[in-house]
Amino acid sequence: MPHSIFHYYYEFISVYQASHGSDLRVVLLHFTCNCTKSKAHIQSFKKSPRFGLFFDASLFQEEHVETQYGNVHCIMTRTLKANHPAILTFHDVGLNHKSCFETLFNHQDMHEIIRHFPVCHVEAPGQHEAAKTLPAGHTYPTMDQLSEALPSVLKHFGLRSVIGLGVGAGAYILARFALNHPDLVDGLVLININPSAEGLMDTFATKITGWTQTLPDTIIAHLTSVSNLQDEILTNHDLIATYRHHITTTMNQANVSQFFCSYNHRNALEVERPIPGGNINVRTLKCSTLLIVGDHSPAVDAVVDCNSKLNPTKTTLLKMADCGGLPQVDQPAKVIEAFKYFIQGMGYLSSASMTRLRSRTTSSSSLMSLDGPRSRAHTNELQRSQISSHSNDEKRVRSHTDVSMDSISSVNQSVSKATEVAC
């Protein structure tokens, strides 16, 4: 390769890595797919909107934002749009924004979303890469306090509203934030959320685990499944090894331990499902909410329980088949597909290109019913075909019907029963 071309090749890689922190393989792939071996063409490509979308370092801000509960590390990408909320992410215990969300946001299907929405990644105190150990006398913020730190982040970056995307502890924090500041949250995508406080048995089990396991092993069990950990290691050996290495070498384990302790001492969200004809002013999430969990996740029961406590007209539960505790890593394409439909249901991305993902919609008590002429006719036809071919299934508590994932976009506008989508 001529020296001049190598210079621009190196410049391209440097700018892309500064914007996304991606590994060299991803950078080389983008360079190979999108660039030519002509200096003029490379310069033209750098000036194109597509280059600016993914590789403009000027659209990348990394800051420690001061809040009343300590500094939080934030990464803001792209500029604000007047009529669009930002996507605000919050990671799980033992992870940071890279290890939790990089696979998801680097996926090619995610480009349609990040082209329209700015993204703000928030990391809990001391959880970013190369973080220094927190002072000895430092009291780590509670989950409630971390949620109250988020308004300062929004104010710092000039964000008027957000769509929250959280995993585990991050999902809990975003849900708490939405409960206390409903005017700042347009929607929530919550992966592996547990709305309950730890019981006495859970607390006792956590202490026993702390005595018998190393912190990386404890975190891996939290992220995957204690009962299925050996199966996870056999089927996802590389993934488990990668996260074990990340926790051991990249994260400050003393800080991770404090964050984990704070999460284990969380309060219950104390949300209640509004009952038609009863008390409709109960404490619950006011925004459209998509709950996601893998069917082999340790959080599956907690997520189902959370779904039962939320407003059924605003909540969708997506159970992902053959998926463990990290659906955004195990099956990012399916998570993105659901995310796109969810955002589309909120009135955004109406022209987004989305491949059809066939799924199964399940109601916890009866067949799903969608309001509106098109949705209702579609559902009734499915119900008739189901009844005629599976008459015995009417006796079951849980019924199934095949529909498109359009139900995710429709549920935010008009759904009469809680929706559970399995894919």
C-alpha positions in Angstrom: 0.0 0.0 0.0 1.5 3.4 -0.9 2.6 5.6 1.9 0.0 8.3 1.2 -2.8 5.8 1.2 -1.5 4.2 4.4 -1.5 7.7 6.0 -5.2 8.1 5.3 -5.9 4.5 6.2 -4.3 5.1 9.6 -6.2 8.4 10.0 -9.5 6.6 9.3 -8.8 4.0 11.9 -7.7 6.6 14.5 -10.9 8.6 14.0 -13.2 5.6 14.1 -11.6 4.2 17.3 -11.8 7.6 19.0 -15.5 7.7 18.2 -16.4 4.1 19.1 -13.5 2.4 20.9 -14.0 -0.6 18.7 -11.4 -3.3 18.2 -9.2 -3.3 15.1 -11.2 -6.1 13.4 -14.4 -3.9 13.3 -12.4 -0.9 12.1 -10.8 -2.9 9.3 -14.2 -4.3 8.3 -15.7 -0.8 7.9 -12.6 0.4 6.1 -12.8 -2.5 3.6 -16.5 -2.2 3.0 -16.7 1.6 2.7 -13.4 2.9 1.3 -11.5 2.7 -1.9 -7.8 2.8 -2.6 -8.0 6.4 -3.9 -7.0 9.4 -1.9 -9.8 11.5 -3.5 -12.4 8.8 -2.8 -11.3 8.5 0.8 -11.4 12.3 1.3 -14.9 12.3 -0.3 -16.0 9.5 2.0 -14.8 11.4 5.0 -17.0 14.3 4.0 -20.0 12.1 3.4 -22.9 11.9 6.0 -22.2 8.2 6.4 -18.7 8.9 7.6 -20.0 11.6 10.0 -22.6 9.2 11.3 -20.1 6.6 12.6 -16.7 8.2 12.7 -16.8 11.9 13.5 -14.9 12.3 16.8 -16.4 15.8 17.3 -19.7 14.0 18.1 -18.1 12.1 20.9 -18.0 13.5 24.5 -16.5 11.7 27.5 -17.0 13.4 30.8 -17.2 12.9 34.5 -20.5 14.6 35.4 -20.8 15.9 39.0 -23.9 15.0 40.8 -25.1 15.3 44.4 -24.2 11.6 44.9 -20.7 11.7 43.3 -19.3 11.9 39.9 -20.6 9.5 37.2 -18.7 8.7 34.0 -20.7 9.5 30.9 -20.1 9.0 27.1 -22.3 11.1 24.9 -22.4 10.4 21.1 -24.0 12.6 18.4 -25.8 15.8 18.6 -29.3 16.4 19.9 -32.3 16.5 17.7 -35.2 18.8 18.5 -38.0 16.2 18.2 -36.2 13.1 19.4 -35.3 12.0 22.9 -31.9 10.6 23.6 -31.2 6.9 24.4 -29.8 6.7 27.9 -28.1 3.4 28.9 -27.1 2.1 32.3 -25.1 -1.2 32.7 -25.4 -4.1 35.1 -23.1 -5.0 38.0 -19.6 -6.1 36.9 -20.0 -4.4 33.5 -19.5 -1.0 32.1 -20.9 0.7 29.0 -18.5 -1.1 26.7 -18.8 -4.7 28.0 -22.6 -4.3 28.5 -23.6 -2.5 25.3 -20.8 -2.6 22.7 -21.9 -5.7 21.0 -25.4 -4.2 20.7 -24.4 -0.8 19.5 -21.7 -2.1 17.1 -24.2 -4.4 15.4 -25.0 -3.2 11.8 -28.8 -3.3 12.5 -28.4 -0.7 15.2 -27.1 1.9 12.8 -30.7 2.8 11.8 -31.4 3.7 15.4 -28.3 5.6 16.3 -28.5 7.6 13.1 -31.7 9.2 14.5 -31.0 9.3 18.2 -28.2 10.6 20.3 -26.9 8.1 22.9 -25.7 8.8 26.4 -24.0 6.0 28.2 -23.9 6.4 32.0 -21.6 4.4 34.3 -22.0 4.1 38.0 -19.2 5.6 40.2 -16.0 3.7 39.9 -17.2 1.3 37.2 -15.5 2.7 34.2 -12.3 1.3 32.7 -9.1 2.1 34.7 -11.1 3.6 37.5 -9.2 4.4 40.7 -10.3 2.8 43.9 -12.9 4.9 45.7 -11.7 6.5 48.9 -11.7 4.4 52.1 -14.3 6.6 53.8 -16.5 6.8 50.7 -20.1 5.7 51.1 -21.3 4.2 47.9 -24.6 5.6 46.7 -27.7 3.5 47.0 -29.8 2.4 44.0 -32.3 5.2 44.8 -29.5 7.8 45.0 -28.0 6.6 41.7 -31.4 7.1 40.0 -31.6 10.6 41.5 -28.1 11.4 40.0 -29.6 11.0 36.5 -31.4 14.4 36.3 -28.0 16.1 36.8 -26.7 14.1 33.8 -29.7 15.1 31.6 -29.2 18.7 32.6 -25.5 18.6 31.9 -26.0 17.4 28.4 -29.1 19.4 27.7 -31.4 16.3 27.4 -35.1 17.1 27.7 -36.2 13.5 27.7 -34.8 10.0 27.2 -35.6 6.4 26.2 -33.9 4.3 28.9 -32.0 1.1 28.1 -30.9 -0.7 31.1 -29.6 -4.2 32.1 -29.9 -5.7 35.6 -28.9 -3.1 38.1 -29.1 -0.5 35.4 -32.6 -1.5 34.5 -33.7 -1.1 38.2 -32.0 2.4 38.4 -33.8 3.5 35.2 -37.1 2.2 36.4 -36.7 4.1 39.7 -35.7 7.2 37.7 -38.9 6.9 35.6 -41.1 6.5 38.6 -39.7 9.6 40.3 -39.4 11.7 37.1 -42.0 10.5 34.6 -41.8 13.8 32.6 -38.2 13.0 31.7 -38.7 9.5 30.4 -40.5 8.7 27.1 -39.9 5.0 27.2 -38.0 2.2 28.9 -36.3 -1.0 27.6 -35.5 -3.0 30.7 -33.4 -6.2 30.4 -33.3 -8.6 33.4 -35.0 -6.2 35.8 -35.7 -7.4 39.3 -38.3 -5.0 41.0 -38.1 -6.7 44.4 -35.8 -6.2 47.3 -33.7 -9.1 48.4 -35.4 -11.4 51.0 -33.7 -12.8 54.1 -32.9 -16.1 52.3 -31.4 -14.1 49.3 -29.3 -12.1 51.7 -28.1 -15.2 53.5 -27.3 -16.9 50.2 -25.3 -13.8 49.0 -23.2 -13.9 52.1 -22.5 -17.6 51.8 -21.6 -17.1 48.1 -19.2 -14.2 49.1 -17.4 -16.5 51.5 -17.0 -19.4 49.1 -16.6 -17.7 45.7 -14.3 -15.1 44.2 -15.9 -11.8 43.1 -15.6 -12.7 39.4 -17.4 -16.0 39.9 -20.1 -14.3 41.9 -20.6 -11.7 39.2 -20.7 -14.4 36.4 -23.3 -16.3 38.4 -25.3 -13.1 38.7 -25.1 -12.4 34.9 -25.8 -16.0 33.9 -27.4 -18.5 36.2 -26.3 -20.2 39.3 -28.3 -23.4 38.5 -27.2 -23.4 34.9 -23.7 -22.0 35.3 -22.0 -25.3 34.2 -24.3 -25.5 31.2 -23.5 -21.9 30.4 -19.8 -22.6 30.6 -20.1 -25.5 28.2 -22.3 -23.8 25.7 -20.9 -20.3 25.9 -17.3 -21.0 27.0 -15.8 -18.1 25.1 -18.4 -15.6 26.3 -18.0 -16.6 29.9 -14.2 -16.5 29.6 -14.3 -13.1 28.0 -16.4 -11.6 30.8 -14.4 -13.3 33.5 -11.3 -11.8 32.0 -13.0 -8.4 31.7 -14.0 -8.4 35.4 -10.6 -9.6 36.5 -8.4 -7.3 34.4 -10.4 -4.2 33.4 -12.7 -3.5 36.3 -11.7 -2.2 39.7 -12.9 -5.1 41.8 -13.1 -3.1 45.0 -15.5 -0.7 43.3 -17.4 -3.5 41.7 -17.9 -5.0 45.1 -19.4 -1.8 46.4 -21.8 -1.4 43.5 -22.9 -5.1 43.9 -23.4 -4.6 47.6 -25.6 -1.5 46.8 -27.6 -3.5 44.3 -28.2 -6.3 46.8 -29.5 -3.8 49.4 -32.0 -2.2 47.0 -35.5 -1.4 48.0 -38.5 -2.8 46.2 -39.9 -0.6 43.4 -43.3 -0.9 45.0 -45.2 -0.6 41.7 -48.8 -1.7 41.4 -50.9 -2.7 38.4 -53.8 -0.3 37.8 -57.2 -2.1 37.8 -59.9 -0.9 35.5 -62.8 0.2 37.6 -60.6 0.3 40.6 -57.8 2.6 41.7 -56.2 3.8 38.5 -53.9 6.3 40.3 -51.6 3.6 41.8 -47.8 4.0 41.6 -46.6 2.5 38.3 -44.5 3.3 35.3 -46.3 5.9 33.1 -44.2 5.4 30.0 -44.2 2.7 27.4 -42.1 -0.2 28.6 -40.4 -3.2 26.9 -39.2 -5.9 29.3 -36.7 -8.4 27.9 -35.3 -11.6 29.4 -33.7 -14.8 28.1 -35.6 -17.9 28.9 -32.4 -19.3 30.6 -31.7 -16.1 32.5 -31.5 -16.1 36.3 -33.8 -13.1 36.2 -36.7 -14.7 34.2 -39.0 -15.1 37.3 -38.3 -11.6 38.5 -39.0 -10.1 35.0 -42.3 -12.0 34.8 -43.2 -10.8 38.2 -42.4 -7.2 37.2 -44.6 -7.6 34.1 -47.5 -8.6 36.4 -47.1 -5.4 38.4 -47.0 -2.9 35.5 -49.7 -1.3 33.5 -50.7 -3.9 30.9 -51.7 -1.2 28.3 -48.1 0.2 28.3 -46.0 -2.9 28.9 -44.7 -5.7 26.7 -42.7 -8.7 27.8 -40.2 -10.3 25.4 -38.9 -13.7 26.3 -36.0 -14.8 24.1 -35.7 -18.5 23.4 -32.4 -20.3 23.8 -30.9 -17.2 25.4 -29.1 -16.8 28.7 -28.6 -13.9 31.0 -27.1 -11.5 28.4 -29.6 -11.3 25.5 -28.0 -8.0 24.2 -24.8 -10.0 23.8 -26.2 -13.5 22.9 -28.8 -12.3 20.4 -28.2 -8.6 19.6 -30.1 -8.8 16.3 -33.4 -9.9 18.0 -33.0 -7.3 20.7 -32.4 -4.6 18.1 -35.4 -5.7 16.1 -37.7 -5.5 19.2 -36.1 -2.1 20.0 -36.9 -0.8 16.6 -40.5 -1.9 16.7 -40.8 -0.4 20.2 -39.4 3.0 19.1 -41.6 2.8 16.0 -44.6 2.3 18.2 -43.7 5.5 20.0 -44.0 7.4 16.8 -40.3 7.4 15.6 -38.5 5.5 12.8 -41.7 5.1 10.8 -39.6 4.5 7.7 -37.0 2.3 9.3 -36.0 -0.7 7.3 -36.8 -3.8 9.5 -36.7 -7.4 8.5 -39.7 -9.4 9.6 -39.1 -11.4 12.8 -41.8 -14.0 13.3 -42.7 -14.3 16.9 -45.2 -15.8 19.3 -47.4 -13.5 21.4 -48.7 -14.9 24.7 -51.1 -13.4 27.2 -50.8 -14.4 30.8 -54.6 -15.1 31.0 -56.2 -15.1 27.5 -55.5 -14.4 23.8 -54.1 -10.9 23.2 -56.6 -8.3 22.0 -55.4 -5.2 20.1 -57.5 -2.1 19.7 -57.9 -0.4 16.3 -59.5 -1.8 13.1 -56.4 -3.3 11.6 -55.0 -4.8 14.7 -58.3 -6.1 16.0 -59.2 -7.7 12.7 -55.8 -9.3 12.5 -56.1 -10.7 16.0 -59.6 -12.0 15.5 -58.6 -13.9 12.4 -55.7 -15.4 14.4 -58.1 -16.3 17.2 -60.5 -18.0 14.9 -57.8 -20.1 13.2 -56.4 -21.0 16.6 -59.7 -22.1 18.0 -60.6 -24.2 15.0 -57.3 -26.0 14.9 -56.6 -26.2 18.7 -59.9 -26.4 20.4 -58.5 -28.3 23.4 -56.0 -25.4 24.0 -58.9 -23.3 25.3 -58.6 -25.1 28.6 -55.1 -24.0 29.1 -54.3 -21.0 31.3 -51.9 -19.6 28.8 -52.7 -19.5 25.1 -50.5 -18.9 22.1 -50.9 -17.3 18.7 -48.5 -16.6 15.9 -48.2 -12.9 15.0 -45.6 -10.5 13.7 -43.5 -8.4 16.1 -45.7 -5.5 14.9 -47.4 -6.1 18.3 -44.5 -4.5 20.0 -45.1 -1.3 18.1 -48.8 -1.5 18.5 -48.8 -2.2 22.3 -47.6 1.3 23.1 -50.6 2.8 21.5 -53.5 0.4 22.3 -53.3 -2.9 24.1 -56.0 -4.2 26.3 -54.0 -7.0 28.0 -50.4 -7.6 29.0 -48.4 -8.8 26.1 -45.7 -11.4 26.2 -43.7 -12.0 23.1 -41.5 -15.1 22.8 -39.0 -15.3 20.0 
